[in-house]
Amino acid sequence: MSNNVDYRILDTSKVASFHKKLTVLAALGPFTDAFNEFGASVSLIAVSVLFHLSPVMLGIVTGGYWAGVAGGAIVGGLASDKIGRKKLFVYDTIGMAIFALLSAASFDGISFFIFRFFLGAFIGIDYAAAVPLVSEYAPSDKRGRLLSMEKVFFMLGTIATVGIGLGLTTLVGVYTAWRIDFIIAAIPPLILLALRRKMPESLRWAVDKGDKGKIQQILDSLKNCGLAPEIDLNAMTPKASSIANNLKTFFSKTYIRQVVYIFWIGTAYALTVNLVSVYSSKVLTDLGATSTESLLGTLSIDILGTFGVIVTVFAADKVGRKNLGTLGFGLGAIPMAVLYAAYIYHMLSIPLVIAMFSLFFFINVGFVGTLQYVPAAEVFPTGLRGLSVGWEKLFEFGLALPMLALYGLLGVANSLLLDTILSVIGAVVFFILALETKQMTLEEIQDKYVGEGLTYAMGTPKDDIISRNLRDNSDTNSDDFDDSNK
């Protein structure tokens, strides 16, 4: 397919109101995810008693949500690359709302598992549509920041659900509070259903498919905010694609390093974060904290994690993905090791657990957790970007289920030791596999790590494009590139 498309107006623009609106509407998906995910943390104390669940069964039942996100993300990723980002971006919100309400109505462990599984599935679909959409419109030097905002809203969702859960627990008791928490979780998706309809489809996706009608529709929308590239529609030809062919290309030799890299981001995070993210309230309760005290401790942990995410928002495009990930895994081993030593020497206390879990969240969730939204939306070409996000979520969420069960079997001490070891391993492997993508356009990333990235985007031999860009930059005194560095 020959495509004369120059994306520089998108790649070098300043962050405009369009980018901000799109980012917020996309980030409210992770907000809803967190509200539902950490609604499980609020509900752990109640459902274990109400539904008579053993520690292992509690982990499995609670983990049904994560299994749903994993499966939904893969299905959504394939669909996002096949039919586009916007349809899923808009209509997956209906499923989120319905199954949040059904989760609130759960009457036993099985129904709780099933309803939360399907709730997670629609959340997973949303990730596979929303994250690529933000990436494909973001200016190259601010892409890391805009994608990182997804994690900021995720953390705001955790604080909101724990804070609301704490207030409701005080008012109506722990055995009723979690149900109301899930009812409230149905509200944001219904708001998103109305607001997301106004956003355009991904231009890069439409160009990749050669859909002239869709391209023109998108350009008309982008012209209103001064972000429409010049595109020769006559040069567009439809591009046939199939899910089977996408899977074959995704797992081909061309992208083997990208596949392993994204796999490790999701896997290593899942192997290290869930002890704190899910079991913090349970650990505090087992140490003698009341329901209110354990929720207050969890809230403190989440707030520190949010500060870590905010640091990453401003560092992602400066420090880079590789340094952040390596530090996030490596430094996260320290608070886990401190708690393990305290347990062995009978010095474990509620204040120490809150302090070390908070420090761990600041490091791990802040530096590593934020990266769950970034490289997967960068290192693959447009036609595989949704699948890439789904591939990462498959392991980030899919491995949460066995890890929750494993923590229940191991107990506190062995779980702390395991997290310490896995954090160190995570840092070493991440450093080896990481592909640095900071401040590079999506096409430049392909050109650097695969080749043909610029050709892929513009339908012109790479050397000709480079020569033309150099000539254009000389003629305009490099204004475009100066703007991108402001």
Secondary structure, DSSP 4 states (H G I P E B T S, - for coil): ----B-THHHHS----HHHHHHHHHHHHHHHHHHHHHHHHHHHHHHHHHHTT--HHHHHHHHHHHHHHHHHHHHHHHHHHHHH-HHHHHHHHHHHHHHHHHHHHT--SHHHHHHHHHHHHHHHHHHHHHHHHHHHHHS-TTTHHHHHHHHHHHHHHHHHHHHHHHHHHHHHH-HHHHHHHHHHHTTHHHHHHHHHGGGSPPPHHHHHHHT-HHHHHHHHHHHHTTT-PPPB-GGG-------HHHHHHHHTSGGGHHHHHHHHHHHHHHHHHHHHHHHHHHHHHHHTT--HHHHHHHHHHHHHHHHHHHHHHHHHTTTT-HHHHHHHHHHHHHHHHHHHHHHHHTT---HHHHHHHHHHHIIIIIIIIGGGGGSGGGTSS-HHHHHHHHHHHHHHHHHTHHHHHHHHHHHHHHHHHHHHHHHHHHHHHHHHHH----TT--HHHHHHHHTS-HHHHHHSS-HHHHHHHHHHHHHHTTTHHHHHHT-
